[in-house]
Amino acid sequence: MVSHTPQAVLWDMDGTLVDTEPYWMAAETALVESFGGVWTHEQAMQLVGNGLIDSARILRDAGVDMDPDAIVARLTDEVRNALATQGVPFRPGARELLRDLHAAGIRTALVTMSLGRMAHSVVDLIGFDAFEYVVAGDDVERPKPHPEPYLRAAELLDIDIIDALVIEDSPTGVRAGVASGAVAVGVPHMVPLDDAGAHALWPTLEGRTAADVTRVFSSVRAYQEANR
């Protein structure tokens, strides 16, 4: 019998916990233009949710004459600097839901394709002990949409992935969560998620509670059991 209460909620970071996508896009644009290229909003949107090395290869194709690892390091430093100087734009309802999950005894981990130093910079500014573990892009070999990042988080938490719920804002992330075996809730931000396969779509995290998380998780698992 599968539990109808999640043991953990696994959070994406960029676009889900924090609205850093504009910082990434600005860094990408500046980098491409420094090599004499042009970087459009449409091109930037195609990178949302991608692994950083995959994004770096696309930026190389746009004219950035740097090694992919150097591109990742450069972008990460630029975004970290933006966070330090312009602040951390947390998504509406994200910190409040994190607090409520903790109060309800539901564990949490952060699963992001950003580098570890970037992720920890954000976590350190949340204002409370929000996550037990952070799985970053440099902690896994295969980025989202591969399920490895979410499976790694479940391993660290010592739980079965079927007892976890994932919160994501990108098609890439939703597909990773679904492929892992977790229940996936999509909270669209910059790109639509209608065809990404999420088990539920919420327009925002604002006003959401641990009870809402449990309700979705229970409903999905009950449906899956009834249709085996």
BALOBA-1460 file (C-alpha; in Angstrom, 3 decimals):
// residues 228
<rec num="1" residu="m" x="0.000" y="0.000" z="0.000"/>
<rec num="2" residu="v" x="1.472" y="3.331" z="-1.078"/>
<rec num="3" residu="s" x="1.394" y="6.115" z="1.495"/>
<rec num="4" residu="h" x="-1.091" y="8.901" z="0.797"/>
<rec num="5" residu="t" x="0.992" y="11.426" z="2.719"/>
<rec num="6" residu="p" x="4.249" y="12.638" z="1.133"/>
<rec num="7" residu="q" x="7.379" y="12.084" z="3.138"/>
<rec num="8" residu="a" x="9.187" y="14.894" z="1.330"/>
<rec num="9" residu="v" x="8.702" y="17.765" z="-1.076"/>
<rec num="10" residu="l" x="11.518" y="18.279" z="-3.584"/>
<rec num="11" residu="w" x="11.801" y="21.843" z="-4.837"/>
<rec num="12" residu="d" x="13.216" y="23.245" z="-8.026"/>
<rec num="13" residu="m" x="14.987" y="26.576" z="-7.504"/>
<rec num="14" residu="d" x="15.146" y="28.946" z="-10.496"/>
<rec num="15" residu="g" x="11.631" y="30.045" z="-11.366"/>
<rec num="16" residu="t" x="10.019" y="27.966" z="-8.599"/>
<rec num="17" residu="l" x="11.622" y="29.085" z="-5.347"/>
<rec num="18" residu="v" x="13.194" y="32.275" z="-6.699"/>
<rec num="19" residu="d" x="12.571" y="34.368" z="-9.801"/>
<rec num="20" residu="t" x="16.167" y="34.376" z="-11.002"/>
<rec num="21" residu="e" x="15.396" y="33.743" z="-14.672"/>
<rec num="22" residu="p" x="15.650" y="37.479" z="-15.542"/>
<rec num="23" residu="y" x="19.124" y="37.507" z="-13.944"/>
<rec num="24" residu="w" x="20.193" y="34.499" z="-16.033"/>
<rec num="25" residu="m" x="18.801" y="36.049" z="-19.214"/>
<rec num="26" residu="a" x="20.593" y="39.325" z="-18.590"/>
<rec num="27" residu="a" x="23.870" y="37.465" z="-17.985"/>
<rec num="28" residu="e" x="23.414" y="35.405" z="-21.161"/>
<rec num="29" residu="t" x="22.663" y="38.508" z="-23.242"/>
<rec num="30" residu="a" x="25.695" y="40.386" z="-21.946"/>
<rec num="31" residu="l" x="27.945" y="37.391" z="-22.593"/>
<rec num="32" residu="v" x="26.745" y="36.812" z="-26.169"/>
<rec num="33" residu="e" x="26.950" y="40.514" z="-26.993"/>
<rec num="34" residu="s" x="30.502" y="40.690" z="-25.614"/>
<rec num="35" residu="f" x="31.458" y="38.326" z="-28.456"/>
<rec num="36" residu="g" x="29.585" y="40.402" z="-31.022"/>
<rec num="37" residu="g" x="26.525" y="38.176" z="-31.183"/>
<rec num="38" residu="v" x="22.812" y="38.731" z="-30.692"/>
<rec num="39" residu="w" x="20.778" y="36.933" z="-28.026"/>
<rec num="40" residu="t" x="17.017" y="37.225" z="-28.340"/>
<rec num="41" residu="h" x="14.335" y="36.733" z="-25.704"/>
<rec num="42" residu="e" x="13.086" y="33.728" z="-27.656"/>
<rec num="43" residu="q" x="16.531" y="32.114" z="-27.519"/>
<rec num="44" residu="a" x="16.788" y="32.803" z="-23.802"/>
<rec num="45" residu="m" x="13.390" y="31.207" z="-23.189"/>
<rec num="46" residu="q" x="14.624" y="27.981" z="-24.781"/>
<rec num="47" residu="l" x="17.200" y="27.621" z="-22.001"/>
<rec num="48" residu="v" x="14.677" y="27.792" z="-19.143"/>
<rec num="49" residu="g" x="15.004" y="24.614" z="-17.087"/>
<rec num="50" residu="n" x="17.990" y="23.271" z="-19.057"/>
<rec num="51" residu="g" x="21.140" y="21.881" z="-17.537"/>
<rec num="52" residu="l" x="23.857" y="24.519" z="-17.504"/>
<rec num="53" residu="i" x="26.311" y="22.612" z="-19.689"/>
<rec num="54" residu="d" x="23.595" y="22.060" z="-22.288"/>
<rec num="55" residu="s" x="22.836" y="25.791" z="-22.158"/>
<rec num="56" residu="a" x="26.538" y="26.618" z="-22.456"/>
<rec num="57" residu="r" x="26.782" y="24.594" z="-25.663"/>
<rec num="58" residu="i" x="23.866" y="26.553" z="-27.121"/>
<rec num="59" residu="l" x="25.594" y="29.807" z="-26.141"/>
<rec num="60" residu="r" x="28.752" y="28.618" z="-27.887"/>
<rec num="61" residu="d" x="26.679" y="28.074" z="-31.023"/>
<rec num="62" residu="a" x="25.501" y="31.693" z="-30.618"/>
<rec num="63" residu="g" x="29.100" y="32.896" z="-30.829"/>
<rec num="64" residu="v" x="30.493" y="32.692" z="-27.286"/>
<rec num="65" residu="d" x="34.073" y="31.523" z="-27.842"/>
<rec num="66" residu="m" x="34.621" y="29.964" z="-24.416"/>
<rec num="67" residu="d" x="34.812" y="26.470" z="-22.996"/>
<rec num="68" residu="p" x="31.365" y="25.305" z="-21.752"/>
<rec num="69" residu="d" x="32.627" y="24.982" z="-18.156"/>
<rec num="70" residu="a" x="33.974" y="28.537" z="-18.335"/>
<rec num="71" residu="i" x="30.627" y="29.765" z="-19.653"/>
<rec num="72" residu="v" x="28.819" y="28.108" z="-16.736"/>
<rec num="73" residu="a" x="31.240" y="29.636" z="-14.236"/>
<rec num="74" residu="r" x="30.900" y="33.089" z="-15.799"/>
<rec num="75" residu="l" x="27.098" y="33.021" z="-15.819"/>
<rec num="76" residu="t" x="26.956" y="31.676" z="-12.279"/>
<rec num="77" residu="d" x="29.202" y="34.453" z="-10.992"/>
<rec num="78" residu="e" x="27.106" y="37.087" z="-12.787"/>
<rec num="79" residu="v" x="23.853" y="35.786" z="-11.321"/>
<rec num="80" residu="r" x="25.327" y="35.470" z="-7.831"/>
<rec num="81" residu="n" x="26.486" y="39.072" z="-8.103"/>
<rec num="82" residu="a" x="22.981" y="40.136" z="-9.161"/>
<rec num="83" residu="l" x="21.502" y="38.332" z="-6.164"/>
<rec num="84" residu="a" x="23.966" y="40.050" z="-3.844"/>
<rec num="85" residu="t" x="23.414" y="43.534" z="-5.259"/>
<rec num="86" residu="q" x="19.758" y="43.448" z="-6.354"/>
<rec num="87" residu="g" x="18.306" y="41.000" z="-3.848"/>
<rec num="88" residu="v" x="16.690" y="37.581" z="-3.945"/>
<rec num="89" residu="p" x="13.271" y="37.709" z="-5.655"/>
<rec num="90" residu="f" x="11.461" y="34.842" z="-3.942"/>
<rec num="91" residu="r" x="8.414" y="33.545" z="-5.781"/>
<rec num="92" residu="p" x="5.040" y="34.411" z="-4.192"/>
<rec num="93" residu="g" x="4.114" y="31.937" z="-1.477"/>
<rec num="94" residu="a" x="7.329" y="29.907" z="-1.677"/>
<rec num="95" residu="r" x="8.812" y="30.699" z="1.725"/>
<rec num="96" residu="e" x="5.398" y="30.511" z="3.370"/>
<rec num="97" residu="l" x="4.795" y="27.028" z="1.949"/>
<rec num="98" residu="l" x="8.251" y="25.915" z="3.049"/>
<rec num="99" residu="r" x="7.498" y="27.025" z="6.607"/>
<rec num="100" residu="d" x="4.152" y="25.233" z="6.587"/>
<rec num="101" residu="l" x="5.711" y="22.021" z="5.294"/>
<rec num="102" residu="h" x="8.200" y="22.126" z="8.143"/>
<rec num="103" residu="a" x="5.428" y="22.725" z="10.661"/>
<rec num="104" residu="a" x="3.594" y="19.694" z="9.250"/>
<rec num="105" residu="g" x="6.696" y="17.504" z="9.528"/>
<rec num="106" residu="i" x="7.121" y="17.087" z="5.766"/>
<rec num="107" residu="r" x="10.793" y="17.038" z="4.802"/>
<rec num="108" residu="t" x="12.269" y="19.165" z="2.005"/>
<rec num="109" residu="a" x="15.218" y="19.149" z="-0.372"/>
<rec num="110" residu="l" x="16.288" y="21.532" z="-3.135"/>
<rec num="111" residu="v" x="16.976" y="20.044" z="-6.580"/>
<rec num="112" residu="t" x="18.450" y="22.508" z="-9.055"/>
<rec num="113" residu="m" x="20.598" y="22.441" z="-12.151"/>
<rec num="114" residu="s" x="22.434" y="25.566" z="-10.985"/>
<rec num="115" residu="l" x="25.901" y="25.036" z="-9.538"/>
<rec num="116" residu="g" x="26.170" y="24.203" z="-5.856"/>
<rec num="117" residu="r" x="27.720" y="27.529" z="-4.910"/>
<rec num="118" residu="m" x="24.830" y="29.339" z="-6.551"/>
<rec num="119" residu="a" x="22.220" y="27.185" z="-4.846"/>
<rec num="120" residu="h" x="23.782" y="27.619" z="-1.414"/>
<rec num="121" residu="s" x="23.944" y="31.391" z="-1.932"/>
<rec num="122" residu="v" x="20.168" y="31.385" z="-2.353"/>
<rec num="123" residu="v" x="19.515" y="28.948" z="0.494"/>
<rec num="124" residu="d" x="21.611" y="31.049" z="2.871"/>
<rec num="125" residu="l" x="19.330" y="34.039" z="2.211"/>
<rec num="126" residu="i" x="15.984" y="32.308" z="2.845"/>
<rec num="127" residu="g" x="16.043" y="33.305" z="6.517"/>
<rec num="128" residu="f" x="15.492" y="29.880" z="8.107"/>
<rec num="129" residu="d" x="16.729" y="26.294" z="7.804"/>
<rec num="130" residu="a" x="14.664" y="25.501" z="4.729"/>
<rec num="131" residu="f" x="16.206" y="22.357" z="3.202"/>
<rec num="132" residu="e" x="17.821" y="19.221" z="4.548"/>
<rec num="133" residu="y" x="19.778" y="18.654" z="1.353"/>
<rec num="134" residu="v" x="20.710" y="20.482" z="-1.828"/>
<rec num="135" residu="v" x="21.259" y="18.557" z="-5.062"/>
<rec num="136" residu="a" x="22.864" y="20.854" z="-7.619"/>
<rec num="137" residu="g" x="23.895" y="20.545" z="-11.241"/>
<rec num="138" residu="d" x="27.475" y="19.682" z="-10.330"/>
<rec num="139" residu="d" x="26.272" y="16.851" z="-8.055"/>
<rec num="140" residu="v" x="24.863" y="14.704" z="-10.872"/>
<rec num="141" residu="e" x="26.060" y="13.362" z="-14.196"/>
<rec num="142" residu="r" x="22.735" y="13.627" z="-16.051"/>
<rec num="143" residu="p" x="20.739" y="16.848" z="-15.702"/>
<rec num="144" residu="k" x="16.978" y="17.298" z="-15.908"/>
<rec num="145" residu="p" x="14.917" y="16.060" z="-17.758"/>
<rec num="146" residu="h" x="16.727" y="12.887" z="-16.669"/>
<rec num="147" residu="p" x="15.350" y="11.701" z="-13.315"/>
<rec num="148" residu="e" x="18.807" y="11.366" z="-11.728"/>
<rec num="149" residu="p" x="18.675" y="14.677" z="-9.776"/>
<rec num="150" residu="y" x="15.388" y="13.766" z="-8.088"/>
<rec num="151" residu="l" x="16.436" y="10.170" z="-7.481"/>
<rec num="152" residu="r" x="19.614" y="11.508" z="-5.859"/>
<rec num="153" residu="a" x="17.568" y="13.700" z="-3.526"/>
<rec num="154" residu="a" x="15.418" y="10.736" z="-2.494"/>
<rec num="155" residu="e" x="18.567" y="8.725" z="-1.848"/>
<rec num="156" residu="l" x="19.976" y="11.455" z="0.400"/>
<rec num="157" residu="l" x="16.691" y="11.675" z="2.300"/>
<rec num="158" residu="d" x="16.626" y="7.856" z="2.537"/>
<rec num="159" residu="i" x="13.093" y="7.642" z="1.146"/>
<rec num="160" residu="d" x="11.447" y="5.941" z="-1.821"/>
<rec num="161" residu="i" x="10.888" y="8.454" z="-4.623"/>
<rec num="162" residu="i" x="7.233" y="7.354" z="-4.822"/>
<rec num="163" residu="d" x="6.799" y="8.986" z="-1.403"/>
<rec num="164" residu="a" x="7.953" y="12.382" z="-2.727"/>
<rec num="165" residu="l" x="6.239" y="15.311" z="-4.412"/>
<rec num="166" residu="v" x="8.131" y="17.568" z="-6.801"/>
<rec num="167" residu="i" x="7.401" y="21.267" z="-7.412"/>
<rec num="168" residu="e" x="8.627" y="22.604" z="-10.763"/>
<rec num="169" residu="d" x="8.124" y="25.555" z="-13.107"/>
<rec num="170" residu="s" x="9.598" y="24.254" z="-16.389"/>
<rec num="171" residu="p" x="8.685" y="21.426" z="-18.787"/>
<rec num="172" residu="t" x="12.201" y="20.041" z="-18.375"/>
<rec num="173" residu="g" x="11.837" y="19.898" z="-14.613"/>
<rec num="174" residu="v" x="8.327" y="18.472" z="-14.643"/>
<rec num="175" residu="r" x="9.457" y="15.696" z="-16.979"/>
<rec num="176" residu="a" x="12.356" y="14.893" z="-14.648"/>
<rec num="177" residu="g" x="9.999" y="14.676" z="-11.681"/>
<rec num="178" residu="v" x="7.491" y="12.469" z="-13.485"/>
<rec num="179" residu="a" x="10.235" y="10.214" z="-14.865"/>
<rec num="180" residu="s" x="11.633" y="9.744" z="-11.363"/>
<rec num="181" residu="g" x="8.342" y="8.336" z="-10.096"/>
<rec num="182" residu="a" x="7.447" y="11.282" z="-7.864"/>
<rec num="183" residu="v" x="4.160" y="13.155" z="-7.959"/>
<rec num="184" residu="a" x="4.851" y="16.336" z="-9.944"/>
<rec num="185" residu="v" x="3.118" y="19.670" z="-9.373"/>
<rec num="186" residu="g" x="3.747" y="22.294" z="-12.029"/>
<rec num="187" residu="v" x="3.653" y="25.997" z="-11.198"/>
<rec num="188" residu="p" x="4.105" y="27.712" z="-14.572"/>
<rec num="189" residu="h" x="6.052" y="30.934" z="-14.554"/>
<rec num="190" residu="m" x="7.794" y="31.915" z="-17.799"/>
<rec num="191" residu="v" x="6.764" y="28.986" z="-19.989"/>
<rec num="192" residu="p" x="3.485" y="27.009" z="-20.164"/>
<rec num="193" residu="l" x="3.286" y="23.522" z="-18.683"/>
<rec num="194" residu="d" x="0.076" y="22.272" z="-20.280"/>
<rec num="195" residu="d" x="1.799" y="19.463" z="-22.186"/>
<rec num="196" residu="a" x="4.595" y="18.647" z="-19.737"/>
<rec num="197" residu="g" x="2.764" y="15.818" z="-17.961"/>
<rec num="198" residu="a" x="2.424" y="17.314" z="-14.469"/>
<rec num="199" residu="h" x="-0.015" y="15.516" z="-12.187"/>
<rec num="200" residu="a" x="-1.408" y="18.904" z="-11.127"/>
<rec num="201" residu="l" x="-0.967" y="22.527" z="-12.171"/>
<rec num="202" residu="w" x="-1.149" y="25.410" z="-9.705"/>
<rec num="203" residu="p" x="-1.142" y="28.976" z="-11.063"/>
<rec num="204" residu="t" x="0.867" y="30.118" z="-8.027"/>
<rec num="205" residu="l" x="2.226" y="28.928" z="-4.677"/>
<rec num="206" residu="e" x="0.632" y="31.889" z="-2.958"/>
<rec num="207" residu="g" x="-1.871" y="30.689" z="-0.353"/>
<rec num="208" residu="r" x="-0.840" y="27.047" z="-0.731"/>
<rec num="209" residu="t" x="-0.260" y="24.972" z="2.406"/>
<rec num="210" residu="a" x="1.012" y="21.559" z="3.452"/>
<rec num="211" residu="a" x="-2.619" y="20.429" z="3.371"/>
<rec num="212" residu="d" x="-2.811" y="21.311" z="-0.338"/>
<rec num="213" residu="v" x="0.368" y="19.341" z="-1.009"/>
<rec num="214" residu="t" x="-0.971" y="16.314" z="0.849"/>
<rec num="215" residu="r" x="-4.326" y="16.567" z="-0.933"/>
<rec num="216" residu="v" x="-2.700" y="16.459" z="-4.385"/>
<rec num="217" residu="f" x="-0.317" y="13.682" z="-3.424"/>
<rec num="218" residu="s" x="-3.114" y="11.568" z="-1.912"/>
<rec num="219" residu="s" x="-5.391" y="12.095" z="-4.908"/>
<rec num="220" residu="v" x="-2.734" y="11.079" z="-7.423"/>
<rec num="221" residu="r" x="-1.630" y="8.003" z="-5.503"/>
<rec num="222" residu="a" x="-5.222" y="6.878" z="-4.898"/>
<rec num="223" residu="y" x="-5.991" y="7.228" z="-8.604"/>
<rec num="224" residu="q" x="-2.861" y="5.288" z="-9.539"/>
<rec num="225" residu="e" x="-3.717" y="2.460" z="-7.124"/>
<rec num="226" residu="a" x="-7.290" y="2.258" z="-8.389"/>
<rec num="227" residu="n" x="-6.097" y="2.020" z="-12.011"/>
<rec num="228" residu="r" x="-3.381" y="-0.563" z="-11.686"/>
